[in-house]
Amino acid sequence: MTLSFPNRSRSYDEAGQRVRFTGHDGMFEVPFFVETNALRPAAASEAHYLAAFDAARATIHDVAREIYGNTRRSVYVLTAADFR
């Protein structure tokens, strides 16, 4: 199966300074996080991080698919280095 993102929901994890989203590989849920420093919004607030995530959603999903295809983990954390 391939990784898909049928659920557009995402949430901000203030303690971890990252945005959480979920992918699906068939019937399996795959948890992802993208660190806020990878999003680089103009202001550092929950609303800005979520808006930056939404603006870059297609790119974030592409990077998530690539990383997921290269290795299997229980949780994936995307960093700024993953987007270079």
MMTF fields as JSON, N, C-alpha, C and O atoms, coordinates in Angstrom:
{
  "mmtfVersion": "1.0.0",
  "mmtfProducer": "UNKNOWN",
  "numBonds": 335,
  "numAtoms": 336,
  "numGroups": 84,
  "numChains": 1,
  "numModels": 1,
  "chainsPerModel": [1],
  "groupsPerChain": [84],
  "chainIdList": ["A"],
  "bondAtomList": [4, 2, 8, 6, 12, 10, 16, 14, 20, 18, 24, 22, 28, 26, 32, 30, 36, 34, 40, 38, 44, 42, 48, 46, 52, 50, 56, 54, 60, 58, 64, 62, 68, 66, 72, 70, 76, 74, 80, 78, 84, 82, 88, 86, 92, 90, 96, 94, 100, 98, 104, 102, 108, 106, 112, 110, 116, 114, 120, 118, 124, 122, 128, 126, 132, 130, 136, 134, 140, 138, 144, 142, 148, 146, 152, 150, 156, 154, 160, 158, 164, 162, 168, 166, 172, 170, 176, 174, 180, 178, 184, 182, 188, 186, 192, 190, 196, 194, 200, 198, 204, 202, 208, 206, 212, 210, 216, 214, 220, 218, 224, 222, 228, 226, 232, 230, 236, 234, 240, 238, 244, 242, 248, 246, 252, 250, 256, 254, 260, 258, 264, 262, 268, 266, 272, 270, 276, 274, 280, 278, 284, 282, 288, 286, 292, 290, 296, 294, 300, 298, 304, 302, 308, 306, 312, 310, 316, 314, 320, 318, 324, 322, 328, 326, 332, 330],
  "bondOrderList": [1, 1, 1, 1, 1, 1, 1, 1, 1, 1, 1, 1, 1, 1, 1, 1, 1, 1, 1, 1, 1, 1, 1, 1, 1, 1, 1, 1, 1, 1, 1, 1, 1, 1, 1, 1, 1, 1, 1, 1, 1, 1, 1, 1, 1, 1, 1, 1, 1, 1, 1, 1, 1, 1, 1, 1, 1, 1, 1, 1, 1, 1, 1, 1, 1, 1, 1, 1, 1, 1, 1, 1, 1, 1, 1, 1, 1, 1, 1, 1, 1, 1, 1],
  "groupList": [{"groupName": "MET", "atomNameList": ["N", "CA", "C", "O"], "elementList": ["N", "C", "C", "O"], "formalChargeList": [0, 0, 0, 0], "bondAtomList": [1, 0, 2, 1, 3, 2], "bondOrderList": [1, 1, 2], "singleLetterCode": "M", "chemCompType": "L-PEPTIDE LINKING"}, {"groupName": "THR", "atomNameList": ["N", "CA", "C", "O"], "elementList": ["N", "C", "C", "O"], "formalChargeList": [0, 0, 0, 0], "bondAtomList": [1, 0, 2, 1, 3, 2], "bondOrderList": [1, 1, 2], "singleLetterCode": "T", "chemCompType": "L-PEPTIDE LINKING"}, {"groupName": "LEU", "atomNameList": ["N", "CA", "C", "O"], "elementList": ["N", "C", "C", "O"], "formalChargeList": [0, 0, 0, 0], "bondAtomList": [1, 0, 2, 1, 3, 2], "bondOrderList": [1, 1, 2], "singleLetterCode": "L", "chemCompType": "L-PEPTIDE LINKING"}, {"groupName": "SER", "atomNameList": ["N", "CA", "C", "O"], "elementList": ["N", "C", "C", "O"], "formalChargeList": [0, 0, 0, 0], "bondAtomList": [1, 0, 2, 1, 3, 2], "bondOrderList": [1, 1, 2], "singleLetterCode": "S", "chemCompType": "L-PEPTIDE LINKING"}, {"groupName": "PHE", "atomNameList": ["N", "CA", "C", "O"], "elementList": ["N", "C", "C", "O"], "formalChargeList": [0, 0, 0, 0], "bondAtomList": [1, 0, 2, 1, 3, 2], "bondOrderList": [1, 1, 2], "singleLetterCode": "F", "chemCompType": "L-PEPTIDE LINKING"}, {"groupName": "PRO", "atomNameList": ["N", "CA", "C", "O"], "elementList": ["N", "C", "C", "O"], "formalChargeList": [0, 0, 0, 0], "bondAtomList": [1, 0, 2, 1, 3, 2], "bondOrderList": [1, 1, 2], "singleLetterCode": "P", "chemCompType": "L-PEPTIDE LINKING"}, {"groupName": "ASN", "atomNameList": ["N", "CA", "C", "O"], "elementList": ["N", "C", "C", "O"], "formalChargeList": [0, 0, 0, 0], "bondAtomList": [1, 0, 2, 1, 3, 2], "bondOrderList": [1, 1, 2], "singleLetterCode": "N", "chemCompType": "L-PEPTIDE LINKING"}, {"groupName": "ARG", "atomNameList": ["N", "CA", "C", "O"], "elementList": ["N", "C", "C", "O"], "formalChargeList": [0, 0, 0, 0], "bondAtomList": [1, 0, 2, 1, 3, 2], "bondOrderList": [1, 1, 2], "singleLetterCode": "R", "chemCompType": "L-PEPTIDE LINKING"}, {"groupName": "TYR", "atomNameList": ["N", "CA", "C", "O"], "elementList": ["N", "C", "C", "O"], "formalChargeList": [0, 0, 0, 0], "bondAtomList": [1, 0, 2, 1, 3, 2], "bondOrderList": [1, 1, 2], "singleLetterCode": "Y", "chemCompType": "L-PEPTIDE LINKING"}, {"groupName": "ASP", "atomNameList": ["N", "CA", "C", "O"], "elementList": ["N", "C", "C", "O"], "formalChargeList": [0, 0, 0, 0], "bondAtomList": [1, 0, 2, 1, 3, 2], "bondOrderList": [1, 1, 2], "singleLetterCode": "D", "chemCompType": "L-PEPTIDE LINKING"}, {"groupName": "GLU", "atomNameList": ["N", "CA", "C", "O"], "elementList": ["N", "C", "C", "O"], "formalChargeList": [0, 0, 0, 0], "bondAtomList": [1, 0, 2, 1, 3, 2], "bondOrderList": [1, 1, 2], "singleLetterCode": "E", "chemCompType": "L-PEPTIDE LINKING"}, {"groupName": "ALA", "atomNameList": ["N", "CA", "C", "O"], "elementList": ["N", "C", "C", "O"], "formalChargeList": [0, 0, 0, 0], "bondAtomList": [1, 0, 2, 1, 3, 2], "bondOrderList": [1, 1, 2], "singleLetterCode": "A", "chemCompType": "L-PEPTIDE LINKING"}, {"groupName": "GLY", "atomNameList": ["N", "CA", "C", "O"], "elementList": ["N", "C", "C", "O"], "formalChargeList": [0, 0, 0, 0], "bondAtomList": [1, 0, 2, 1, 3, 2], "bondOrderList": [1, 1, 2], "singleLetterCode": "G", "chemCompType": "PEPTIDE LINKING"}, {"groupName": "GLN", "atomNameList": ["N", "CA", "C", "O"], "elementList": ["N", "C", "C", "O"], "formalChargeList": [0, 0, 0, 0], "bondAtomList": [1, 0, 2, 1, 3, 2], "bondOrderList": [1, 1, 2], "singleLetterCode": "Q", "chemCompType": "L-PEPTIDE LINKING"}, {"groupName": "VAL", "atomNameList": ["N", "CA", "C", "O"], "elementList": ["N", "C", "C", "O"], "formalChargeList": [0, 0, 0, 0], "bondAtomList": [1, 0, 2, 1, 3, 2], "bondOrderList": [1, 1, 2], "singleLetterCode": "V", "chemCompType": "L-PEPTIDE LINKING"}, {"groupName": "HIS", "atomNameList": ["N", "CA", "C", "O"], "elementList": ["N", "C", "C", "O"], "formalChargeList": [0, 0, 0, 0], "bondAtomList": [1, 0, 2, 1, 3, 2], "bondOrderList": [1, 1, 2], "singleLetterCode": "H", "chemCompType": "L-PEPTIDE LINKING"}, {"groupName": "ILE", "atomNameList": ["N", "CA", "C", "O"], "elementList": ["N", "C", "C", "O"], "formalChargeList": [0, 0, 0, 0], "bondAtomList": [1, 0, 2, 1, 3, 2], "bondOrderList": [1, 1, 2], "singleLetterCode": "I", "chemCompType": "L-PEPTIDE LINKING"}],
  "groupTypeList": [0, 1, 2, 3, 4, 5, 6, 7, 3, 7, 3, 8, 9, 10, 11, 12, 13, 7, 14, 7, 4, 1, 12, 15, 9, 12, 0, 4, 10, 14, 5, 4, 4, 14, 10, 1, 6, 11, 2, 7, 5, 11, 11, 11, 3, 10, 11, 15, 8, 2, 11, 11, 4, 9, 11, 11, 7, 11, 1, 16, 15, 9, 14, 11, 7, 10, 16, 8, 12, 6, 1, 7, 7, 3, 14, 8, 14, 2, 1, 11, 11, 9, 4, 7],
  "groupIdList": [1, 2, 3, 4, 5, 6, 7, 8, 9, 10, 11, 12, 13, 14, 15, 16, 17, 18, 19, 20, 21, 22, 23, 24, 25, 26, 27, 28, 29, 30, 31, 32, 33, 34, 35, 36, 37, 38, 39, 40, 41, 42, 43, 44, 45, 46, 47, 48, 49, 50, 51, 52, 53, 54, 55, 56, 57, 58, 59, 60, 61, 62, 63, 64, 65, 66, 67, 68, 69, 70, 71, 72, 73, 74, 75, 76, 77, 78, 79, 80, 81, 82, 83, 84],
  "secStructList": [7, 7, 3, 3, 7, 7, 7, 7, 7, 3, 3, 3, 3, 6, 6, 6, 6, 3, 3, 3, 3, 3, 3, 3, 3, 6, 6, 3, 3, 3, 3, 3, 3, 3, 3, 2, 2, 2, 2, 7, 7, 1, 1, 7, 1, 2, 2, 2, 2, 2, 2, 2, 2, 2, 2, 6, 2, 2, 2, 2, 2, 2, 2, 2, 2, 2, 2, 2, 2, 2, 7, 7, 7, 1, 1, 3, 3, 3, 7, 4, 4, 4, 4, 7],
  "xCoordList": [0.828, 0.0, 0.876, 2.059, 0.28, 0.989, 0.434, -0.703, 1.24, 0.852, -0.071, 0.225, -1.188, -2.136, -2.506, -2.231, -3.136, -3.505, -4.963, -5.244, -5.891, -7.304, -7.897, -8.901, -7.294, -7.779, -6.942, -5.739, -7.555, -6.832, -6.56, -5.974, -6.97, -6.778, -5.305, -4.515, -4.968, -3.633, -3.798, -4.791, -2.835, -2.921, -1.532, -0.516, -1.523, -0.264, 0.089, -0.738, 1.305, 1.833, 2.788, 3.963, 2.272, 3.067, 4.293, 5.38, 4.129, 5.253, 6.379, 7.553, 6.032, 7.042, 7.432, 8.338, 6.747, 7.002, 6.933, 7.871, 5.791, 5.623, 4.146, 3.282, 3.879, 2.516, 2.341, 3.164, 1.266, 0.967, -0.026, -0.982, 0.207, -0.739, -0.616, 0.343, -1.578, -1.621, -1.731, -2.492, -0.957, -1.05, -1.676, -1.827, -2.037, -2.626, -1.972, -1.83, -1.583, -1.057, -2.037, -1.942, -2.982, -4.065, -4.88, -5.369, -5.025, -5.811, -4.96, -5.481, -3.664, -2.764, -2.593, -2.342, -2.735, -2.48, -0.996, -0.37, -0.439, 0.981, 1.118, 0.794, 1.592, 1.706, 2.945, 4.035, 2.749, 3.818, 3.797, 2.754, 4.975, 5.129, 6.04, 6.951, 5.802, 6.746, 7.137, 6.283, 8.45, 8.937, 8.618, 8.639, 8.323, 7.939, 9.063, 8.783, 10.32, 11.411, 11.472, 12.105, 10.834, 10.753, 9.657, 9.665, 8.72, 7.608, 7.955, 7.488, 8.746, 9.219, 8.131, 8.237, 7.113, 6.117, 6.674, 7.656, 6.027, 6.493, 6.397, 7.275, 5.359, 5.188, 5.055, 4.583, 5.468, 5.477, 4.238, 4.298, 3.139, 1.929, 1.28, 1.573, 0.405, -0.271, -0.97, -0.844, -1.689, -2.424, -1.479, -1.788, -0.336, 0.623, 1.274, 1.481, 1.598, 2.182, 1.198, 1.581, -0.059, -1.061, -1.3, -1.48, -1.305, -1.461, -0.259, -0.425, 0.941, 2.138, 2.09, 2.479, 1.615, 1.451, 0.477, 0.762, -0.666, -1.669, -1.12, -1.405, -0.34, 0.232, 1.239, 1.387, 1.924, 2.955, 2.505, 3.33, 1.223, 0.693, 1.169, 1.618, 1.08, 1.466, 2.942, 3.291, 3.801, 5.229, 5.482, 6.27, 4.823, 4.983, 4.563, 5.257, 3.462, 3.003, 3.983, 4.237, 4.534, 5.526, 6.76, 7.262, 7.246, 8.415, 8.074, 8.888, 6.89, 6.465, 6.423, 6.87, 5.889, 5.849, 7.255, 7.513, 8.153, 9.527, 10.202, 10.817, 10.088, 10.725, 10.074, 10.767, 8.77, 8.059, 8.49, 8.631, 8.697, 9.108, 10.519, 10.85, 11.363, 12.761, 12.991, 13.946, 12.137, 12.344, 11.017, 10.131, 10.883, 9.668, 9.965, 10.897, 9.149, 9.269, 7.884, 6.884, 7.826, 6.519, 5.99, 4.777, 6.889, 6.531, 7.573, 8.761, 7.119, 8.013, 8.017, 6.962, 9.215, 9.366, 10.137, 11.307, 9.469, 10.089, 10.774, 10.184, 12.006, 12.777, 13.089, 12.816, 13.653, 14.019, 14.959, 14.876, 15.84, 16.796, 16.081, 16.621, 14.906, 14.169, 13.605, 13.217, 13.555, 12.964, 13.996, 13.648, 15.236, 16.3, 16.562, 17.421],
  "yCoordList": [-1.18, 0.0, 1.249, 1.202, 2.334, 3.604, 4.482, 4.316, 5.389, 6.294, 7.367, 7.988, 7.578, 8.615, 9.467, 9.112, 10.597, 11.54, 11.958, 13.107, 11.021, 11.333, 12.274, 12.939, 12.332, 13.189, 14.467, 14.413, 15.594, 16.863, 17.496, 18.577, 16.85, 17.451, 17.479, 16.633, 18.465, 18.621, 19.377, 20.076, 19.236, 19.923, 20.379, 19.826, 21.393, 21.948, 21.35, 21.332, 20.867, 20.322, 21.357, 21.41, 22.176, 23.272, 22.761, 23.325, 21.706, 21.17, 20.692, 20.885, 20.075, 19.564, 20.542, 20.266, 21.698, 22.699, 22.069, 22.162, 21.427, 20.754, 20.607, 20.751, 20.32, 20.108, 18.618, 17.994, 18.066, 16.635, 16.447, 17.211, 15.411, 14.999, 13.498, 12.882, 12.92, 11.463, 11.03, 11.598, 10.017, 9.377, 8.006, 7.516, 7.394, 6.053, 5.179, 5.569, 4.002, 2.97, 1.818, 0.973, 1.797, 0.828, 1.142, 2.26, 0.16, 0.375, 0.85, 1.041, 1.039, 1.441, 2.954, 3.588, 3.528, 4.945, 5.155, 4.415, 6.158, 6.46, 7.889, 8.842, 8.055, 9.392, 10.132, 9.566, 11.397, 12.278, 13.562, 13.994, 14.16, 15.5, 16.268, 15.693, 17.553, 18.429, 19.514, 20.205, 19.653, 20.634, 22.04, 22.306, 22.934, 24.296, 25.027, 25.88, 24.731, 25.42, 25.04, 25.744, 23.95, 23.576, 24.361, 24.462, 24.914, 25.658, 27.123, 27.71, 27.712, 29.086, 30.126, 30.904, 30.162, 31.225, 32.563, 32.613, 33.618, 34.958, 35.192, 35.833, 34.691, 34.862, 33.491, 32.541, 33.402, 32.108, 31.948, 32.157, 31.585, 31.295, 30.059, 29.675, 29.454, 28.251, 28.512, 27.717, 29.596, 29.899, 30.055, 29.599, 30.692, 30.873, 29.553, 29.303, 28.712, 27.412, 26.556, 25.908, 26.554, 25.761, 26.32, 25.556, 27.649, 28.26, 27.932, 27.66, 27.955, 27.6, 26.138, 25.8, 25.269, 23.859, 23.726, 23.023, 24.397, 24.324, 24.813, 24.226, 25.877, 26.436, 25.487, 25.47, 24.705, 23.795, 22.335, 21.431, 22.103, 20.74, 19.762, 18.664, 20.131, 19.209, 18.819, 17.647, 19.797, 19.517, 18.653, 17.71, 18.966, 18.181, 16.734, 15.812, 16.529, 15.163, 14.442, 13.252, 15.132, 14.511, 14.065, 12.96, 14.927, 14.583, 13.425, 12.52, 13.444, 12.356, 11.03, 10.008, 11.039, 9.808, 9.29, 8.089, 10.202, 9.804, 9.176, 8.115, 9.827, 9.307, 7.989, 7.059, 7.907, 6.674, 5.527, 4.39, 5.823, 4.785, 4.284, 3.166, 5.102, 4.735, 3.934, 3.161, 4.103, 3.422, 3.308, 4.145, 2.302, 2.116, 2.436, 1.9, 3.323, 3.727, 3.731, 3.597, 3.884, 3.977, 5.406, 5.617, 6.39, 7.81, 8.491, 8.174, 9.423, 10.156, 11.627, 12.237, 12.19, 13.611, 14.244, 13.932, 15.141, 15.825, 17.083, 17.855, 17.284, 18.444, 19.332, 18.954, 20.495, 21.409, 20.729, 20.985, 19.876, 19.181, 18.273, 18.026, 17.786, 16.918, 17.674, 17.056, 19.003, 19.803, 20.48, 21.375, 20.079, 20.668, 19.861, 20.218],
  "zCoordList": [0.0, 0.0, 0.0, 0.338, -0.378, -0.351, 0.762, 1.204, 1.187, 2.252, 1.697, 0.676, 2.376, 1.96, 3.173, 4.319, 2.881, 3.928, 3.741, 3.399, 3.966, 3.737, 4.789, 4.53, 5.949, 7.028, 7.047, 7.305, 6.78, 6.7, 8.063, 8.132, 9.133, 10.455, 10.829, 10.41, 11.62, 12.172, 13.476, 13.677, 14.35, 15.634, 16.053, 15.632, 16.884, 17.356, 18.705, 19.617, 18.833, 20.08, 20.669, 20.305, 21.579, 22.138, 22.889, 22.757, 23.67, 24.456, 23.549, 23.864, 22.434, 21.518, 20.426, 19.639, 20.37, 19.332, 17.932, 17.139, 17.661, 16.381, 16.051, 16.915, 14.797, 14.328, 14.054, 13.384, 14.579, 14.424, 13.301, 13.167, 12.482, 11.461, 11.278, 11.744, 10.606, 10.499, 9.045, 8.263, 8.707, 7.404, 7.579, 8.698, 6.465, 6.502, 5.448, 4.289, 5.871, 4.978, 5.074, 5.964, 4.141, 4.246, 5.481, 5.644, 6.349, 7.566, 8.747, 9.846, 8.53, 9.608, 9.645, 8.62, 10.854, 11.075, 11.312, 12.07, 10.667, 10.796, 11.338, 10.629, 12.584, 13.171, 12.668, 12.571, 12.354, 11.908, 12.723, 13.215, 12.852, 13.408, 12.469, 11.875, 12.333, 11.641, 12.631, 13.186, 12.844, 13.796, 13.306, 12.105, 14.239, 13.858, 13.142, 12.3, 13.439, 12.749, 11.273, 10.485, 10.886, 9.47, 8.755, 7.529, 9.514, 8.922, 8.683, 7.707, 9.532, 9.421, 9.176, 8.228, 9.983, 9.818, 10.317, 11.058, 9.896, 10.277, 11.78, 12.358, 12.414, 13.858, 14.503, 13.879, 15.736, 16.424, 17.297, 18.509, 16.696, 17.46, 16.853, 15.721, 17.619, 17.133, 15.799, 14.867, 15.705, 14.464, 13.279, 12.179, 13.491, 12.401, 11.995, 10.808, 12.97, 12.643, 11.848, 10.874, 12.259, 11.545, 10.146, 9.197, 10.009, 8.683, 7.793, 6.604, 8.361, 7.595, 7.175, 6.057, 8.062, 7.71, 6.541, 5.571, 6.631, 5.572, 4.24, 3.196, 4.271, 3.043, 2.401, 1.179, 3.215, 2.709, 2.735, 2.606, 2.898, 3.082, 1.998, 2.326, 0.74, -0.341, -0.231, -0.377, 0.027, 0.184, 1.407, 1.35, 2.508, 3.739, 3.497, 3.926, 2.831, 2.537, 1.614, 1.802, 0.632, -0.257, 0.517, 0.313, 1.404, 2.224, 3.158, 3.344, 3.743, 4.629, 3.872, 4.391, 2.649, 1.843, 1.553, 1.628, 1.222, 0.907, 2.123, 2.017, 3.266, 4.483, 4.903, 5.315, 4.802, 5.156, 4.242, 4.693, 2.974, 2.027, 2.252, 1.857, 2.887, 3.106, 4.374, 4.451, 5.365, 6.647, 7.396, 7.224, 8.201, 8.995, 10.451, 11.05, 11.003, 12.41, 13.021, 12.315, 14.317, 14.972, 14.939, 14.957, 14.891, 14.81, 13.929, 13.996, 13.11, 12.219, 12.612, 12.789, 12.748, 13.059, 11.906, 11.683, 11.172, 10.053, 10.564, 11.32, 10.155, 10.584, 9.382, 8.243, 9.631, 8.549, 7.552, 6.351, 8.036, 7.156, 6.139, 5.061, 6.456, 5.544, 4.34, 3.349, 4.42, 3.361, 2.472, 1.701, 2.563, 1.719, 0.508, -0.298]
}
